[in-house]
Amino acid sequence: MLGTLCRYLRFMGYDTVSASEMAEGNTREDTLLLARARHEKRVLLTMDRDLARRGGSDAFLIEEKAVMDQISALARAGLIVPGIRLTRCSLCNTPLRPARPAEIARATYAPGQSHAKTFFWCPRCRKLYWEGSHGRNLEKRIQDFFLQD
């Protein structure tokens, strides 16, 4: 339910685990999610009122449908500071590291004239990230949204 929010939080540098990464079909999934959040000292984000109630201070109810409204609710609650940081892989949550020249060269999707760009590498997904138009557009979208408040 919160996959887009999860990706945005990772772009913002937050260590984020998605319930969709857990094995499906477990009838105790909610109990396992709460136990994991408590054990790992995480805040469980959920759209499930009962789960949020059961989680108490370890859970936060997301009532908003649009991702920017969800980010705003988390910021108002003091749980995040919005802004793009590119420190985590948006796909797998692994911390990014500076990319090596060979990794940049092997990435066929890397932009040309890369000497003026900063590149990051996910050692798990083997994905290259850089501060380009996508990141700037996300940052602008976040900033524009918060200037409206």
C-alpha positions in Angstrom: 0.0 0.0 0.0 2.8 2.4 0.8 5.4 1.4 -1.9 5.7 4.8 -3.4 6.1 6.4 0.0 8.8 3.8 0.8 10.7 4.7 -2.4 10.5 8.4 -1.6 11.7 7.8 2.0 14.7 6.0 0.6 15.5 8.8 -1.8 15.3 11.1 1.3 17.9 8.8 3.0 15.7 7.0 5.4 16.3 3.4 6.3 13.0 1.9 5.2 11.8 -1.7 5.1 8.6 -2.5 3.2 6.1 -5.2 4.4 6.0 -6.4 0.7 9.6 -7.6 1.2 8.3 -10.2 3.8 7.0 -13.6 2.9 3.3 -13.6 1.9 0.6 -15.6 3.4 1.5 -15.5 7.0 -1.7 -15.0 9.1 0.4 -13.4 11.8 1.9 -10.8 9.5 0.6 -7.8 11.6 2.1 -9.2 14.8 5.4 -9.9 13.0 5.5 -6.4 11.6 5.0 -4.9 15.0 7.5 -7.2 16.6 10.1 -6.3 13.9 9.4 -2.6 14.3 9.9 -2.8 18.0 13.0 -5.0 17.8 14.7 -2.8 15.2 13.5 0.5 16.8 11.5 1.5 13.8 8.2 3.3 13.4 5.7 1.2 11.5 3.9 3.2 8.9 0.5 1.8 8.1 -2.9 2.7 6.6 -4.5 0.1 8.8 -6.2 1.8 11.8 -6.3 -1.3 13.9 -2.6 -2.0 13.3 -1.7 1.6 14.1 -3.7 1.4 17.4 -2.1 -1.9 18.3 1.3 -0.4 17.6 0.9 2.6 19.9 3.9 4.8 19.8 5.7 2.3 17.6 3.3 2.9 14.7 2.0 5.9 12.7 -1.3 5.9 10.9 -1.1 7.2 7.3 -4.5 8.5 6.3 -3.5 10.4 3.2 -3.7 8.9 -0.3 -1.3 11.0 -2.2 2.4 10.5 -1.6 3.2 14.2 -1.1 0.4 14.4 1.5 1.9 11.3 3.2 5.3 13.0 3.3 3.7 16.1 4.7 2.0 14.2 7.5 5.3 12.5 8.4 7.1 15.9 8.5 4.3 17.5 10.6 4.7 14.6 13.1 8.4 15.3 13.3 9.3 11.8 11.9 11.2 13.1 8.8 12.8 16.1 7.3 11.9 16.2 3.6 14.7 16.5 1.0 16.5 14.3 -1.5 19.8 12.8 -0.1 20.7 9.9 -2.3 22.3 7.8 0.4 20.1 4.6 0.0 19.1 2.5 -2.9 15.5 3.2 -3.8 15.0 -0.4 -4.7 16.6 -2.4 -1.9 17.4 0.1 0.8 21.2 -0.7 0.8 23.4 2.3 1.7 24.9 3.8 -1.5 28.7 4.4 -1.8 30.6 6.5 -4.3 30.7 4.9 -7.7 34.0 3.7 -9.2 34.9 4.9 -12.7 34.6 1.3 -14.0 31.0 1.1 -12.6 30.1 4.3 -14.3 31.6 3.2 -17.6 29.7 -0.1 -17.5 26.3 1.5 -16.9 24.9 2.0 -20.4 22.2 4.3 -18.9 24.7 6.7 -17.4 24.5 10.3 -18.8 27.2 11.5 -21.1 29.7 14.1 -20.0 29.7 12.6 -16.6 32.8 14.5 -15.3 30.7 17.2 -13.6 28.3 14.7 -11.9 28.5 12.9 -8.6 27.7 9.2 -8.9 26.6 6.6 -6.3 26.5 2.8 -6.5 24.3 0.2 -4.9 26.6 -2.8 -4.3 23.6 -5.1 -3.9 21.5 -4.1 -7.0 24.5 -3.0 -9.0 22.5 0.2 -9.9 24.1 3.6 -10.6 22.6 6.8 -9.2 23.5 10.4 -9.9 22.3 13.8 -9.1 20.5 14.5 -12.3 17.2 15.8 -13.5 15.1 13.1 -11.8 16.5 13.9 -8.4 16.2 17.7 -9.0 12.6 17.2 -10.1 11.8 15.2 -7.0 13.5 17.8 -4.8 11.6 20.6 -6.6 8.3 18.7 -6.2 9.0 18.3 -2.4 10.1 21.9 -1.9 7.2 23.4 -4.0 4.7 21.3 -2.0 6.1 22.5 1.3 6.2 26.1 0.3 2.4 25.8 -0.2 1.7 24.8 3.4 
